[in-house]
Amino acid sequence: MKAPKHENAPRARMGALAEEIRRHNRLYHEQDAPVLTDAEYDALVDELRGLEAKHPEWAQDDSPTKAVGGAPSQTFAPVRHPHPMYSLDKVQSEEEFREWIERREKDLGRPLSGFALMLKLDGLAVELVYEAGALRVAATRGDGETGEDVTANLKRVKTVPTRLKNAQRLVVRGEALMTLEGLEALNASRERAEEPLFANCRNAAAGSIRQLDPSVTASRPLLFFAYQLANAGEVAEKTGRDLSTHESQLDYLREAGFYLNPWNRRVESAEEVVAYYRECEAGRSDLPYEIDGIVVKLDAVSEQEFLGVVGRRPRWAVAWKFPPQAESTVLEEVHFQVGRTGAVTPVGVLKPVRLSGAMVSRVTLHNESEIERKDIRIGDTVRVIRSGDVIPKVLSVDAGKRTGREKPIRFPTECPSCGAPLARDRGEEGVILRCPEARCPAKTVESLIHFTSKSAMDIDGLGQEQVRELVEKGLVRAPADFFSLKPEQLNELERMGEKRRENLLAAIAAAKDRSLDRLIFALGIRSVGEKTARALARKYGAIEALLEVKAAELLDLDEMGETVSGHVAAWFADRENRARVRALLDAGVRPTWKDPVAAGGPLAGKKVLFTGTLAMPRRLAKEKAEAAGAELVSSISAHTDYLVVGEDPGSKLKKAKALGVAVLTEAEFVALIGP
Ligand code: IVH
């Protein structure tokens, strides 16, 4: 998700976020047409959760943070699941998978006795309840406790048995899927009818099942594979059959008349699981439907029962996901964007392509060296992926698709914004072009946007758009100008009503006493991030002291090498920058500084590291730790004082134990730092 355009007062932002999340919930759950990736959606939810934690009094009673993950829709009758439907824990590499095995063996105190393996089918989870041989209820997963009644629709899916010879009550779970071919045909006919297209098989399957008219479901090419007998204990008891392994339960389902996926397999060792993963990854593109990994379950029910469920995720099963898939598209053009430090970045304009469920049309090409290394040209067919599922990037060029008409990417020698000759810096990641002109309009706008942004001076109501407008109208040229804006000047801005104007003026006034570290960060000194800004604030305590700073004395600070020290000293030595700082002070900016370490907080001087998923937003946890005097570190060593672990901790936990570092749960951490 891009930075929010309008940073209204937190309360307004909270309202807007709640609305936005609800809209995406509807798109995802009701219209099966998501426009955000999971990561982008999660970012919205995290932001709202963070604000609600800060301002609980403004949280809506029916806030979407309270029911994230698919509240049942209004359209279908609710169905309470006889047993909750859980989610799967996930791992993303062989290393993580082996760590998962190790943890489970440790929990059990002995080697695992065998694994039931299956494909992770990318469709819609469905629960089917049979009584006296008839399908009584079919429900979607919903929030795991309550789903939607889609019985009439599932009855029309060809691979769902509606009658069983077996009179036993069965609670069967499985995945409803649409085949790739089915999706293509469906989209072709939707295109002819000028209806919106489905982004992927999962959305198409969900859309086809969540239909008010079951005949529509019947017309769609859907498959259902059963993967779990949820009431196996009950069935075993009533029938006297041995269902003490996952495999025996699947056999039972097959005999009862369900379709099982032909890739299901039972193996004995972790090595065989790894081999299965590789086999599935290689076979993935030949499958007629989409999968996004494999599911590994401990086969023995005794082991499943012993390990149990933690936080809605069984500890006896895990999804091992495939790495993100690359897609091919055409690089149509390249633009050059000037950032706040003057760095000129090439941005590729792509023929829009769908990547993990969202459309992508722009991609950063980083720098000249990256482009040379990958030999990227305009007109090339490129393979793009979303790294870490958020930022799209070009993996490689498909040289086989070249026609000879591709054009090399020409780097400007002059700044696209101000025309100044560009300088060439050799950075760690290659050659970077930089506009050296202090008055460059693009740089000015970008640095002013940075100045007002959330992690800097945090002026609510001054988003990118407003800052651009203020600069265009000549009302703001330097940071200090924000603080002398008059009400009548603000009236010139678009969509500026009286209420917004008052809020904005109040937010600007409030920003005058932001903390010193925020002000230092807001100045936009090259290589000075939030952490370095804090170190500088700690050492100097006042902005006036920084005006006298010398590079050599900065080298004492842990965070700073020669390059950063040089940038800091040069910035404060520059005549115009000094004038900028003085103008801020003259405008009434009074940065405050209270060193949390000196303040003797409960974590004063302690080196703290977080790992795993915390219940509170990570950013909030870090702020709390720092407010308690902690120094945040990014990797674990014998010098680390505390490792705070959330759900699904990775290798850091193991390392902490090996190094004898104290490990805290989130609750212990909260207890330690106090209210
Ligand atoms: S087993 C504890 N098996 O993955 C067992 N789930 O995060 C829970 N899924 O929404 C489910 N293929 O729809 C299981 N072979 C498979 C699966 C599978 C896909 C989905 C399922 C659920 C999600 C769990």
Residues whose N, C-alpha, C, O or C-beta is under 5 A from the ligand:
A	BS01	IVH	Y86 S87 L88 M118 L119 K120 L121 L124 A125 E175 Y227 V295 P314 A317
